């Protein structure tokens, strides 16, 4: 795949100072690198996941545009994190692992638009928090810079998903309770293919509160309100 490698080089070689990576410093905290590896695996799944959503949202030009951005940037995250692990020599992610991971969801059909949009919005919100927290903990400078960039991109992805939800609620406000119910039953997209998804910090309350405010802004009710108490804004 010489052409692919050449294109990846043109896209990514100048994005970060790869030659300045200090592998010894990076390997001084293998727990951080294990979390980088988990994130890399999750990002590798988004390529096939967004393909399924493209089919689901084929009629909505805004949605397919958002998904195209998500697909490219998730691939970027996968490539960057995989390359970093290879360069520092810590448990590189193999093609075989990626295939096995994607196969776990191969026969699953994701057909509920609002459920997927809510899971997408909330997954990207918590992914931003994950990368931000990991950047603070990363002992190696280049990795910190990588993770801060990924954080900004995940924030944008969550906002794009929220806009798609808002578009549907503007067209049909009666869907607000449905969105709220999906938010209360949130499932991280990484958990579609992994048995569990890690946090960097034990206490994730700030990120939860920010998402609660987002849900309240969309639906008029927060995650902790009693079922049936939804108020129109």
VOBA-1610 file (N, C-alpha, C; in pm, whole numbers, padded with zeros to 5 digits, always signed):
BEGIN
Unk+00084-00121+00000Unk+00000+00000+00000Unk+00087+00126+00000Unk+00173+00135-00099Unk+00268+00247-00105Unk+00196+00381-00119Unk+00090+00384-00201Unk+00019+00510-00222Unk-00046+00557-00093Unk-00109+00464-00021Unk-00170+00500+00107Unk-00067+00557+00203Unk+00048+00491+00214Unk+00153+00540+00306Unk+00202+00679+00264Unk+00212+00701+00133Unk+00257+00832+00086Unk+00154+00940+00120Unk+00026+00909+00101Unk-00078+01006+00134Unk-00081+01032+00284Unk-00071+00927+00364Unk-00068+00945+00510Unk+00051+01033+00550Unk+00162+01013+00484Unk+00279+01096+00513Unk+00253+01242+00482Unk+00191+01270+00367Unk+00161+01408+00331Unk+00064+01472+00431Unk-00030+01392+00480Unk-00131+01446+00573Unk-00073+01465+00712Unk+00005+01368+00759Unk+00038+01364+00901Unk+00184+01392+00939Unk+00277+01383+00844Unk+00417+01398+00882Unk+00446+01534+00944Unk+00379+01638+00896Unk+00407+01773+00947Unk+00311+01816+01058Unk+00219+01728+01094Unk+00118+01766+01194Unk+00178+01776+01334Unk+00271+01686+01364Unk+00338+01685+01494Unk+00488+01664+01475Unk+00571+01707+01570Unk+00716+01686+01559Unk+00753+01543+01600Unk+00726+01448+01513Unk+00745+01307+01546Unk+00887+01277+01591Unk+00983+01343+01529Unk+01124+01315+01561Unk+01162+01359+01703Unk+01079+01443+01762Unk+01110+01493+01897Unk+01050+01406+02007Unk+00980+01301+01970Unk+00920+01213+02071Unk+01031+01147+02153Unk+01016+01152+02284Unk+01112+01089+02375Unk+01051+00957+02421Unk+01092+00849+02356Unk+01032+00719+02383Unk+01056+00674+02526Unk+01171+00704+02579Unk+01202+00662+02717Unk+01109+00731+02817Unk+01088+00860+02798Unk+00996+00933+02886Unk+00854+00879+02868Unk+00815+00854+02743Unk+00680+00802+02718Unk+00658+00671+02790Unk+00759+00583+02788Unk+00746+00451+02851Unk+00758+00456+03003Unk+00783+00574+03057Unk+00793+00585+03203Unk+00657+00572+03271Unk+00550+00585+03193Unk+00415+00566+03248Unk+00336+00479+03151Unk+00347+00349+03169Unk+00282+00257+03076Unk+00129+00259+03092Unk+00080+00301+03208Unk-00065+00311+03226Unk-00123+00414+03129Unk-00051+00525+03109Unk-00094+00625+03012Unk-00095+00564+02872Unk+00009+00492+02838Unk+00017+00432+02705Unk-00091+00325+02684Unk-00127+00255+02789Unk-00236+00157+02777Unk-00369+00227+02748Unk-00389+00344+02806Unk-00510+00422+02778Unk-00507+00478+02636Unk-00390+00519+02591Unk-00374+00561+02452Unk-00411+00446+02359Unk-00368+00327+02395Unk-00395+00209+02312Unk-00545+00178+02308Unk-00613+00189+02420Unk-00757+00166+02423Unk-00828+00267+02333Unk-00789+00393+02342Unk-00849+00496+02258Unk-00823+00468+02110Unk-00703+00422+02079Unk-00668+00389+01940Unk-00760+00280+01887Unk-00786+00179+01967Unk-00875+00070+01924Unk-01017+00120+01901Unk-01066+00204+01991Unk-01201+00258+01974Unk-01209+00341+01846Unk-01107+00424+01822Unk-01107+00507+01700Unk-01103+00418+01575Unk-01038+00303+01584Unk-01030+00215+01467Unk-01167+00160+01428Unk-01257+00151+01525Unk-01392+00099+01499Unk-01481+00202+01430Unk-01454+00331+01450Unk-01541+00434+01397Unk-01549+00433+01244Unk-01448+00381+01179Unk-01452+00374+01034Unk-01571+00292+00984Unk-01592+00176+01043Unk-01705+00091+01001Unk-01836+00139+01063Unk-01828+00193+01183Unk-01950+00244+01247Unk-02009+00360+01169Unk-01927+00456+01129Unk-01980+00569+01053Unk-02031+00524+00917Unk-01975+00417+00863Unk-02026+00363+00737Unk-02172+00318+00752Unk-02201+00253+00865Unk-02339+00211+00891Unk-02431+00332+00908Unk-02381+00434+00976Unk-02464+00553+00996Unk-02483+00631+00867Unk-02387+00626+00778Unk-02405+00689+00647Unk-02526+00631+00576Unk-02543+00500+00585Unk-02657+00434+00524Unk-02786+00476+00594Unk-02781+00486+00727Unk-02900+00523+00803Unk-02945+00665+00771Unk-02850+00757+00756Unk-02882+00899+00736Unk-02862+00944+00592Unk-02873+00853+00496Unk-02840+00883+00357Unk-02914+01005+00302Unk-03035+01030+00353Unk-03123+01134+00298Unk-03092+01273+00353Unk-03013+01281+00461Unk-02989+01406+00533Unk-02847+01455+00500Unk-02839+01558+00416Unk-02708+01605+00371Unk-02625+01659+00487Unk-02690+01728+00582Unk-02616+01776+00700Unk-02557+01659+00778Unk-02638+01557+00801Unk-02592+01443+00880Unk-02478+01369+00810Unk-02489+01346+00681Unk-02382+01276+00611Unk-02254+01360+00604Unk-02270+01493+00602Unk-02152+01580+00607Unk-02082+01568+00742Unk-02162+01569+00849Unk-02107+01551+00984Unk-02036+01416+00995Unk-02098+01312+00942Unk-02040+01178+00951Unk-01912+01167+00869Unk-01904+01239+00757Unk-01781+01239+00678Unk-01667+01302+00757Unk-01698+01412+00827Unk-01596+01475+00912Unk-01555+01380+01023Unk-01654+01319+01089Unk-01625+01225+01196Unk-01541+01108+01147Unk-01575+01053+01031Unk-01500+00939+00979Unk-01354+00975+00954Unk-01331+01091+00893Unk-01193+01131+00865Unk-01115+01158+00993Unk-01177+01231+01086Unk-01102+01268+01206Unk-01084+01148+01300Unk-01180+01055+01301Unk-01160+00932+01380Unk-01046+00851+01319Unk-01042+00843+01186Unk-00928+00777+01121Unk-00797+00847+01155Unk-00801+00981+01158Unk-00681+01057+01196Unk-00635+01020+01336Unk-00732+01012+01429Unk-00698+00977+01567Unk-00639+00837+01573Unk-00702+00745+01501Unk-00650+00608+01496Unk-00507+00605+01443Unk-00485+00673+01332Unk-00352+00673+01270Unk-00249+00735+01365Unk-00281+00849+01421Unk-00186+00923+01505Unk-00151+00844+01631Unk-00252+00791+01698Unk-00226+00716+01821Unk-00152+00586+01792Unk-00189+00522+01682Unk-00119+00398+01644Unk+00028+00426+01612Unk+00051+00532+01538Unk+00190+00568+01503Unk+00269+00601+01628Unk+00207+00671+01723Unk+00277+00705+01847Unk+00317+00579+01923Unk+00225+00485+01937Unk+00256+00361+02008Unk+00368+00284+01939Unk+00367+00282+01807Unk+00474+00215+01733Unk+00608+00283+01757Unk+00608+00416+01757Unk+00734+00490+01771Unk+00795+00477+01910Unk+00710+00466+02012Unk+00765+00454+02148Unk+00783+00307+02187Unk+00737+00216+02103Unk+00760+00074+02127Unk+00675+00015+02238Unk+00547+00060+02244Unk+00459+00006+02348Unk+00336-00058+02285Unk+00329-00189+02283Unk+00212-00266+02242Unk+00145-00209+02116Unk+00214-00206+02005Unk+00155-00152+01882Unk+00026-00225+01845Unk-00070-00151+01791Unk-00198-00207+01749Unk-00181-00272+01612Unk-00225-00396+01599Unk-00209-00469+01473Unk-00337-00466+01389Unk-00321-00490+01260Unk-00438-00500+01172Unk-00531-00612+01217Unk-00473-00720+01266Unk-00553-00833+01313Unk-00645-00792+01426Unk-00592-00715+01521Unk-00673-00668+01633Unk-00788-00580+01585Unk-00758-00494+01491Unk-00861-00404+01439Unk-00971-00484+01370Unk-00933-00583+01291Unk-01032-00667+01225Unk-01119-00741+01327Unk-01056-00797+01428Unk-01131-00870+01532Unk-01227-00777+01604Unk-01183-00656+01633Unk-01268-00559+01703Unk-01389-00524+01616Unk-01365-00491+01492Unk-01475-00452+01402Unk-01572-00567+01379Unk-01522-00690+01380Unk-01608-00805+01355Unk-01713-00822+01465Unk-01683-00775+01586Unk-01778-00789+01698Unk-01909-00715+01671Unk-01904-00615+01586Unk-02023-00535+01557Unk-02071-00553+01414Unk-02007-00644+01343Unk-02031-00655+01199Unk-02177-00684+01166Unk-02241-00770+01243Unk-02379-00810+01212Unk-02483-00727+01285Unk-02439-00627+01360Unk-02533-00543+01434Unk-02587-00432+01343Unk-02717-00410+01353Unk-02779-00302+01277Unk-02813-00188+01373Unk-02766-00069+01341Unk-02794+00049+01424Unk-02898+00133+01349Unk-03023+00119+01387Unk-03132+00174+01306Unk-03212+00283+01373Unk-03185+00313+01499Unk-03259+00417+01570Unk-03180+00548+01562Unk-03227+00640+01480Unk-03152+00763+01454Unk-03121+00840+01583Unk-03224+00864+01663Unk-03202+00945+01783Unk-03112+00874+01883Unk-03128+00745+01898Unk-03041+00670+01989Unk-02896+00684+01947Unk-02868+00669+01819Unk-02729+00679+01772Unk-02676+00821+01784Unk-02759+00920+01755Unk-02712+01058+01767Unk-02682+01094+01913Unk-02767+01049+02005Unk-02742+01077+02147Unk-02616+01004+02193Unk-02602+00877+02156Unk-02480+00805+02194Unk-02356+00869+02133Unk-02369+00916+02009Unk-02258+00983+01941Unk-02222+01112+02014Unk-02321+01196+02041Unk-02296+01323+02110Unk-02229+01300+02245Unk-02282+01207+02323Unk-02230+01186+02458Unk-02095+01115+02456Unk-02077+01022+02363Unk-01946+00956+02350Unk-01837+01057+02320Unk-01863+01146+02226Unk-01761+01245+02189Unk-01735+01344+02302Unk-01839+01377+02376Unk-01823+01465+02493Unk-01729+01400+02595Unk-01754+01274+02626Unk-01669+01206+02724Unk-01532+01172+02668Unk-01523+01154+02536Unk-01392+01134+02474Unk-01307+01260+02487Unk-01369+01375+02471Unk-01295+01501+02490Unk-01241+01511+02631Unk-01323+01475+02729Unk-01276+01476+02868Unk-01164+01375+02888Unk-01178+01258+02829Unk-01075+01154+02838Unk-00941+01205+02786Unk-00942+01263+02667Unk-00816+01311+02608Unk-00759+01429+02687Unk-00846+01516+02737Unk-00799+01628+02816Unk-00733+01581+02945Unk-00797+01488+03013Unk-00740+01434+03137Unk-00610+01360+03110Unk-00606+01286+02999Unk-00486+01209+02966Unk-00371+01303+02929Unk-00402+01414+02865Unk-00298+01512+02831Unk-00232+01567+02958Unk-00312+01590+03060Unk-00258+01639+03187Unk-00163+01538+03250Unk-00193+01412+03230Unk-00116+01305+03294Unk+00004+01259+03212Unk+00001+01287+03081Unk+00106+01235+02992Unk+00242+01291+03030Unk+00342+01204+03047Unk+00474+01251+03085Unk+00556+01304+02967Unk+00513+01271+02846Unk+00592+01304+02727Unk+00528+01420+02652Unk+00606+01521+02616Unk+00555+01648+02564Unk+00475+01632+02435Unk+00526+01557+02339Unk+00457+01545+02210Unk+00322+01476+02229Unk+00317+01376+02314Unk+00190+01310+02341Unk+00090+01408+02401Unk+00136+01492+02491Unk+00047+01594+02547Unk-00011+01684+02439Unk+00072+01725+02344Unk+00025+01811+02235Unk-00076+01736+02147Unk-00047+01610+02120Unk-00139+01528+02040Unk-00275+01521+02108Unk-00275+01489+02235Unk-00400+01469+02309Unk-00481+01599+02321Unk-00413+01711+02332Unk-00486+01838+02339Unk-00554+01869+02205Unk-00489+01836+02097Unk-00554+01856+01965Unk-00675+01763+01951Unk-00659+01638+01991Unk-00770+01544+01983Unk-00887+01590+02070Unk-00856+01649+02183Unk-00962+01701+02271Unk-01047+01803+02197Unk-00982+01899+02132Unk-01055+02003+02059Unk-01144+01943+01951Unk-01094+01843+01882Unk-01172+01782+01775Unk-01292+01706+01830Unk-01275+01640+01944Unk-01388+01568+02004Unk-01496+01665+02052Unk-01456+01780+02102Unk-01554+01883+02141Unk-01639+01922+02021Unk-01574+01940+01906Unk-01647+01976+01784Unk-01741+01865+01740Unk-01696+01741+01751Unk-01780+01629+01711Unk-01907+01623+01796Unk-01892+01642+01925Unk-02008+01640+02015Unk-02105+01752+01980Unk-02051+01869+01950Unk-02136+01984+01913Unk-02209+01958+01782Unk-02142+01893+01687Unk-02207+01860+01559Unk-02323+01762+01580Unk-02301+01663+01665Unk-02409+01568+01694Unk-02525+01638+01763Unk-02493+01730+01855Unk-02599+01805+01923Unk-02681+01886+01823Unk-02615+01944+01725Unk-02686+02021+01622Unk-02782+01932+01543Unk-02741+01810+01514Unk-02829+01718+01442Unk-02950+01679+01527Unk-02928+01663+01655Unk-03040+01634+01746Unk-03134+01754+01750Unk-03076+01872+01765Unk-03156+01995+01774Unk-03239+02014+01647Unk-03182+01983+01534Unk-03253+01995+01407Unk-03380+01910+01409Unk-03370+01790+01464Unk-03485+01701+01471Unk-03587+01748+01574Unk-03539+01802+01684Unk-03631+01851+01787Unk-03702+01978+01742Unk-03635+02061+01664Unk-03701+02180+01609Unk-03815+02140+01516Unk-03793+02031+01442Unk-03897+01984+01349Unk-04010+01912+01423Unk-03976+01850+01536Unk-04077+01774+01610Unk-04044+01777+01759Unk-04090+01881+01831Unk-04061+01892+01975Unk-04111+01774+02057Unk-04207+01699+02005Unk-04259+01582+02078Unk-04152+01474+02097Unk-04041+01486+02027Unk-03933+01389+02040Unk-03842+01416+02161Unk-03865+01526+02231Unk-03778+01559+02345Unk-03772+01448+02450Unk-03887+01390+02491Unk-03879+01281+02588Unk-03800+01161+02537Unk-03803+01138+02407Unk-03728+01026+02348Unk-03579+01052+02361Unk-03536+01174+02330Unk-03395+01211+02344Unk-03352+01197+02489Unk-03433+01246+02580Unk-03400+01239+02723Unk-03385+01093+02767Unk-03474+01008+02722Unk-03467+00866+02760Unk-03341+00801+02705Unk-03306+00832+02582Unk-03181+00778+02526Unk-03060+00829+02604Unk-03064+00955+02647Unk-02952+01010+02725Unk-02940+00939+02859Unk-03053+00908+02921Unk-03050+00836+03049Unk-02997+00694+03033Unk-03014+00639+02913Unk-02968+00502+02885Unk-02845+00504+02795Unk-02767+00609+02806Unk-02649+00628+02721Unk-02558+00505+02720Unk-02514+00472+02600Unk-02414+00367+02583Unk-02298+00423+02502Unk-02179+00418+02559Unk-02059+00466+02489Unk-02038+00381+02365Unk-02011+00446+02252Unk-01994+00373+02127Unk-01877+00275+02136Unk-01776+00309+02214Unk-01666+00216+02234Unk-01711+00084+02295Unk-01819+00091+02376Unk-01872-00030+02440Unk-01949-00117+02342Unk-01970-00071+02219Unk-02029-00156+02117Unk-01934-00272+02083Unk-01803-00248+02103Unk-01704-00348+02063Unk-01604-00385+02173Unk-01605-00313+02283Unk-01516-00344+02396Unk-01600-00378+02519Unk-01550-00463+02606Unk-01628-00500+02725Unk-01647-00384+02822Unk-01556-00288+02820Unk-01567-00170+02905Unk-01486-00057+02844Unk-01518+00066+02887Unk-01447+00185+02839Unk-01393+00259+02961Unk-01266+00293+02957Unk-01199+00350+03073Unk-01218+00501+03083Unk-01209+00551+03205Unk-01190+00693+03233Unk-01046+00713+03279Unk-00995+00833+03262Unk-00861+00862+03312Unk-00867+00891+03462Unk-00968+00968+03502Unk-00986+01003+03642Unk-01104+00925+03698Unk-01095+00895+03826Unk-01204+00823+03892Unk-01330+00908+03898Unk-01312+01036+03923Unk-01426+01126+03938Unk-01449+01201+03807Unk-01561+01172+03741Unk-01592+01233+03612Unk-01711+01329+03625Unk-01734+01380+03745Unk-01857+01453+03772Unk-01869+01581+03691Unk-01758+01653+03669Unk-01766+01778+03593Unk-01814+01754+03451Unk-01762+01649+03388Unk-01805+01617+03252Unk-01952+01575+03250Unk-01994+01503+03352Unk-02135+01461+03361Unk-02225+01582+03377Unk-02184+01677+03460Unk-02265+01797+03481Unk-02275+01881+03354Unk-02165+01889+03279Unk-02169+01964+03153Unk-02264+01897+03054Unk-02262+01765+03050Unk-02353+01696+02960Unk-02497+01711+03007Unk-02518+01711+03138Unk-02653+01732+03191Unk-02707+01868+03145Unk-02623+01971+03146Unk-02666+02103+03099Unk-02699+02100+02951Unk-02622+02023+02874Unk-02648+02011+02730Unk-02783+01942+02705Unk-02809+01836+02779Unk-02936+01764+02765Unk-03052+01854+02806Unk-03032+01929+02913Unk-03136+02021+02959Unk-03164+02128+02854Unk-03059+02177+02789Unk-03076+02278+02684Unk-03153+02222+02566Unk-03130+02095+02534Unk-03197+02032+02421Unk-03342+01995+02452Unk-03365+01943+02571Unk-03496+01883+02600Unk-03579+01958+02703Unk-03516+02047+02781Unk-03589+02117+02886Unk-03587+02044+03018Unk-03517+01929+03024Unk-03511+01852+03147Unk-03374+01787+03158Unk-03327+01771+03282Unk-03196+01713+03304Unk-03199+01563+03323Unk-03082+01504+03327Unk-03071+01359+03338Unk-03126+01306+03470Unk-03120+01388+03575Unk-03163+01341+03706Unk-03307+01369+03739Unk-03381+01432+03649Unk-03521+01465+03678Unk-03606+01339+03674Unk-03718+01344+03741Unk-03806+01228+03747Unk-03868+01201+03611Unk-03880+01073+03573Unk-03947+01040+03445Unk-04087+01102+03440Unk-04120+01156+03323Unk-04251+01217+03307Unk-04257+01362+03348Unk-04143+01419+03396Unk-04146+01557+03444Unk-04094+01657+03342Unk-04078+01614+03217Unk-04023+01701+03113Unk-04106+01828+03099Unk-04037+01941+03100Unk-04102+02070+03084Unk-04066+02130+02950Unk-04164+02183+02882Unk-04136+02253+02757Unk-04063+02383+02787Unk-03965+02414+02703Unk-03892+02539+02724Unk-03973+02656+02673
//
